[in-house]
Amino acid sequence: MKKAFSDEDLIKNLSLYYLNRHLKKKPIEKYHRTIDESPLHDREKYKKKSEILLLNSFMHHFPEVKFENLTCESPDFIAKFNDKKIGIELTEVINHLEMKKVESCLNKIFRQAEILLEQEDTTKYRGVYFLEFYPNIKMDTPESQQEIILNIYKSIKRNRVTGCVKSLRRSFHRRNVFITYEYSMNLFDELCSEKILELIEKKNEKYPYYDSTVDECWLVIVSNMNSLASRYTFIQDKEHLEKVKSPFHKIFHLENLCGNITSIK
């Protein structure tokens, strides 16, 4: 995934790891340690860890896959499968492009509110907080963002919704303070198959530049269901995906929450 993530987006993805009971935790932790020990810049390490998390459901479908190179670039990972060297290129499909900026801004706001609460008393406020906001909240200025941060802080501190916070639900979290959205605030709708086909076409153009020493190269397209911008309910015109042409040996669409996988090629 060659796209710009904010630190808040990446921290949120890593925090979600600890909340997901379906993760294959031992290999994930081993892979994260390997990435930590690499010479990559910290920001690149965050990106690689986030990518591995998105592949967790993929590991359930292909438990025999063993990752050998976690820090390469083109493709994103090198793995071993059935005595073959497999290149795995990972990309996220954004279903709600207009929500991406909103979501990044929200993650930044959540992180600032988390810091406030942890500085005051981490033990007292430790937990996962799921928030829902009233419609049409404004966060286009530093002043409005600061007001939202204070509304969140006061709501959690008093255990009573304040200002723009419509609802608040708390769950156990043994590590620290973690704030996220109540997913009911998202507009669930179809994921147009054309978006998937456009991604495949873009990756097809880059295929000649991938590592030529691999026996096969697989493309894994992920809908990140922990993201407001990526979530969907069903794929529209799914039959269009059956006619795809690509040099990739295998192409999959993966939904990372329940682990639903579609073999496109």
Beta strands, then each sheet from edge to edge (+ up, - down):
strand 1: 66-69
strand 2: 77-81
strand 3: 84-92
strand 4: 127-133
strand 5: 165-171
strand 6: 177-181
strand 7: 190-192
strand 8: 216-223
strand 9: 234-236
strand 10: 250-255
strand 11: 261-263
sheet 1: 1+ 2- 3+ 8+ 10+ 11-
sheet 2: 5+ 4- 6-
sheet 3: 7+ 9+
end
